[in-house]
Amino acid sequence: MEQDRESLGAASKALAEAASQLAHALGSQARQAADAGTAFSDAVTSSLRGAAADISAASATLSEQVSRRDDRRPRKADQTRADLLAAGARVFAARGFEGASVDDIARDAGYTKGAVYAHFGSKRDLFLAIALGSVAATSHCDALPGLETGAIDEPALAGHLVRLGEDPAMLLALEILAYALRHPDDSAELATAYRAAFEGLAEQVARRRCARDGVTDPAPEPTQEDFDTVLAVLSVLNWATLGAHVLGPPVSAESGARIIARLLD
């Protein structure tokens, strides 16, 4: 920022000096007009051209510096927004929507709470931005081994479930669902996102079903059975990840992997 100010100051100074030179040249040529005769016009023209070139160069430099500074503003704003979204996800997962404060989120992100209000307006708006992004991301479960094609690798799937169970994002997912139930005014927007995510998973299951049955259809329409399978997989996934921490054996990531494999085969 300091370097920007110095560059802008230098460009402004050059612009002022060029303008001063132009005024000086005009005044000097005017005083010599009587003696110079027709040479006055040529001299003024030459002075004008030189001063104009200086002004043009200084103006271009000033414009370039301002443009660079303005270009950096959106990038900085985007980074601040991303930092606040990440911090909000962590804090909401740990403390819930009601327990989290704007101060908590701003402190976690390394900003003042004014940054939260400037970018999102309120804690609610920040939470909804996080919630909608999180729900939309669940429409693609490429990380779930063997969801669409191929044999289910149960050990790999079990390892995946273990990692999910240790991921705070799972707590955030529960908090988003609880928020939708507690805040009916916002539930319609969240329901739309949930429905899109659920249908996206059903489409993946439908493609796996067609591949398994030897049916050539790049975009099969999900059946009720496909939707039932998604419901079952998500239910098992939730209990095999978070529920396993509470219940312990015989509920585990390994048992969840075995059930999901049976559901998808």
C-alpha positions in Angstrom: 0.0 0.0 0.0 2.8 2.4 0.9 4.5 1.6 -2.4 1.2 2.4 -4.3 1.0 5.8 -2.6 4.6 6.6 -3.5 4.0 5.6 -7.1 0.8 7.6 -7.4 2.5 10.6 -5.8 5.4 10.5 -8.2 3.0 10.3 -11.2 1.0 13.2 -9.9 4.1 15.2 -9.4 5.2 14.5 -13.0 1.8 15.6 -14.3 2.0 18.8 -12.3 5.5 19.6 -13.5 4.6 18.9 -17.1 1.6 21.3 -16.8 3.9 23.9 -15.2 6.3 23.6 -18.1 3.6 24.2 -20.6 2.4 27.3 -18.8 6.0 28.6 -18.6 6.6 27.9 -22.3 3.5 29.8 -23.3 4.4 32.8 -21.1 8.0 32.9 -22.4 7.0 32.7 -26.0 4.4 35.4 -25.5 7.0 37.8 -24.2 9.2 37.1 -27.2 6.4 37.4 -29.7 7.3 40.9 -31.0 10.8 39.9 -31.8 10.2 36.4 -33.0 7.6 37.3 -35.7 6.2 34.3 -37.4 8.6 32.1 -35.5 6.3 32.5 -32.5 3.8 30.1 -33.8 6.3 27.4 -34.5 7.9 27.8 -31.1 4.6 27.6 -29.3 3.7 24.6 -31.3 6.9 22.9 -30.5 6.5 23.7 -26.8 3.0 22.5 -26.8 4.0 19.2 -28.3 6.8 18.6 -25.8 4.6 19.6 -22.8 1.7 17.5 -24.1 3.9 14.5 -24.4 5.1 14.9 -20.8 1.5 15.3 -19.6 0.4 12.3 -21.6 3.2 10.1 -20.2 2.5 11.3 -16.6 -1.2 10.8 -17.0 -0.7 7.3 -18.4 1.5 6.4 -15.4 -1.0 7.7 -13.0 -3.9 5.8 -14.7 -1.9 2.6 -14.7 -1.1 2.9 -10.9 -4.8 3.6 -10.1 -5.9 0.6 -12.3 -3.4 -1.7 -10.6 -4.7 -0.6 -7.2 -8.4 -1.1 -8.3 -7.6 -4.5 -9.7 -6.2 -5.6 -6.4 -9.4 -4.6 -4.5 -11.6 -7.4 -5.9 -8.9 -10.0 -5.2 -8.5 -8.8 -1.6 -12.3 -8.8 -1.1 -12.6 -12.3 -2.5 -9.9 -13.5 -0.2 -11.6 -11.9 2.8 -14.9 -13.4 1.9 -13.3 -16.9 1.5 -11.6 -16.5 4.9 -14.8 -15.6 6.6 -16.7 -18.5 5.0 -14.0 -21.0 6.1 -13.9 -19.5 9.6 -17.7 -19.5 9.8 -17.8 -23.2 8.8 -15.4 -24.1 11.6 -17.1 -22.0 14.3 -20.7 -23.1 13.4 -19.6 -26.7 13.4 -18.0 -26.4 16.8 -20.6 -24.2 18.5 -23.8 -24.3 16.4 -25.6 -21.4 14.9 -27.0 -20.2 18.2 -23.8 -20.6 20.1 -21.5 -18.9 17.6 -21.1 -15.1 17.6 -19.9 -12.7 14.9 -17.0 -11.9 17.2 -16.0 -15.6 17.3 -16.1 -15.9 13.6 -14.2 -12.7 12.9 -11.5 -13.6 15.4 -11.1 -17.1 13.9 -10.7 -15.5 10.5 -8.3 -12.8 11.7 -10.6 -9.9 10.9 -12.8 -7.5 12.8 -16.5 -8.2 13.1 -17.0 -5.2 10.7 -15.6 -7.4 7.9 -18.4 -9.9 8.6 -21.1 -7.3 8.3 -19.5 -5.7 5.3 -19.4 -8.9 3.3 -22.5 -10.7 4.6 -24.7 -8.3 6.5 -25.5 -10.6 9.4 -24.6 -13.9 11.1 -27.7 -15.4 9.5 -26.6 -14.4 6.0 -23.2 -15.8 6.5 -24.6 -19.1 7.8 -27.0 -19.4 4.8 -24.1 -18.8 2.4 -22.1 -21.6 4.1 -25.1 -23.9 4.3 -26.1 -23.5 0.7 -22.5 -24.1 -0.5 -22.2 -27.1 1.8 -25.4 -28.8 0.7 -24.6 -28.2 -3.0 -21.3 -29.9 -2.5 -23.0 -33.1 -1.4 -24.6 -33.6 -4.8 -21.2 -35.0 -5.9 -19.8 -37.9 -3.9 -17.0 -38.9 -6.2 -14.9 -39.4 -3.1 -17.1 -42.3 -2.1 -15.3 -45.3 -3.5 -17.3 -47.2 -6.2 -20.5 -45.2 -6.0 -21.0 -45.1 -9.8 -19.0 -47.9 -11.3 -16.8 -50.8 -10.4 -16.8 -53.1 -7.4 -17.0 -51.5 -4.0 -13.7 -51.5 -2.2 -15.0 -52.1 1.4 -11.7 -51.3 3.2 -11.3 -48.1 1.2 -14.9 -47.2 1.9 -14.5 -47.9 5.6 -11.4 -45.7 5.7 -13.4 -43.0 3.9 -16.1 -43.2 6.6 -13.6 -43.0 9.3 -12.2 -39.7 7.8 -15.7 -38.4 7.5 -16.4 -39.1 11.1 -13.4 -37.1 12.1 -14.3 -34.2 9.8 -16.0 -31.2 11.4 -18.0 -30.8 8.2 -20.2 -33.6 9.4 -21.1 -31.7 12.5 -21.8 -28.7 10.2 -24.1 -30.8 8.1 -26.1 -31.7 11.2 -26.2 -28.1 12.3 -27.5 -27.1 8.8 -30.3 -29.6 9.0 -31.2 -28.5 12.6 -31.2 -24.9 11.4 -33.6 -25.7 8.6 -36.0 -27.3 11.1 -35.8 -24.5 13.6 -36.1 -21.6 11.1 -39.0 -22.3 8.8 -38.6 -18.8 7.1 -35.3 -20.0 5.7 -36.2 -23.7 5.2 -37.6 -23.3 1.7 -34.3 -22.1 0.2 -32.4 -24.9 2.1 -35.0 -27.4 1.0 -34.4 -26.5 -2.6 -30.7 -27.1 -2.2 -31.3 -30.3 -0.3 -33.6 -31.6 -3.0 -31.1 -30.8 -5.8 -28.3 -32.6 -3.9 -30.5 -35.6 -3.2 -31.5 -35.8 -6.9 -27.9 -35.5 -7.9 -27.0 -38.5 -5.8 -29.9 -40.4 -7.2 -28.6 -39.7 -10.7 -25.3 -41.2 -9.7 -26.9 -44.3 -8.3 -29.0 -44.6 -11.5 -25.9 -44.5 -13.6 -24.3 -47.2 -11.4 -27.5 -49.4 -11.7 -27.4 -49.1 -15.5 -23.7 -49.9 -15.7 -24.3 -52.9 -13.4 -27.2 -54.2 -15.5 -25.5 -53.6 -18.8 -27.9 -50.8 -19.9 -26.5 -48.2 -22.2 -27.9 -44.9 -21.0 -25.6 -41.9 -20.3 -28.3 -40.0 -18.5 -30.9 -42.4 -17.0 -33.9 -41.1 -15.1 -33.7 -42.1 -11.4 -36.3 -44.6 -10.3 -38.0 -44.7 -6.9 -35.7 -47.6 -6.1 -32.7 -45.3 -6.8 -34.1 -42.6 -4.5 -34.7 -45.3 -1.8 -31.1 -46.4 -2.2 -29.8 -42.8 -1.7 -31.9 -42.5 1.4 -30.5 -45.7 2.8 -26.9 -44.9 1.9 -27.1 -41.4 3.6 -28.7 -42.9 6.7 -26.1 -45.5 7.0 -23.3 -43.0 6.3 -24.5 -40.7 9.0 -24.7 -43.4 11.7 -21.5 -45.1 10.6 -19.6 -41.9 10.9 -21.1 -39.8 13.8 -23.3 -42.4 15.4 -20.3 -44.8 15.8 -18.7 -42.3 18.2 -21.7 -42.5 20.5 -22.7 -46.1 20.1 -19.4 -47.9 19.6 -19.3 -51.5 18.5 -21.1 -53.2 16.8 -21.7 -49.9 14.9 -18.5 -48.9 13.1 -17.1 -47.6 9.8 -16.5 -51.2 8.7 -20.1 -52.2 9.3 -21.3 -49.1 7.5 -19.0 -49.9 4.5 -20.5 -53.5 4.3 -24.0 -52.2 4.3 -23.4 -49.5 1.7 -21.7 -52.1 -0.5 -24.7 -54.3 -0.3 -27.0 -51.4 -1.1 -25.1 -50.4 -4.2 -24.5 -54.0 -5.6 
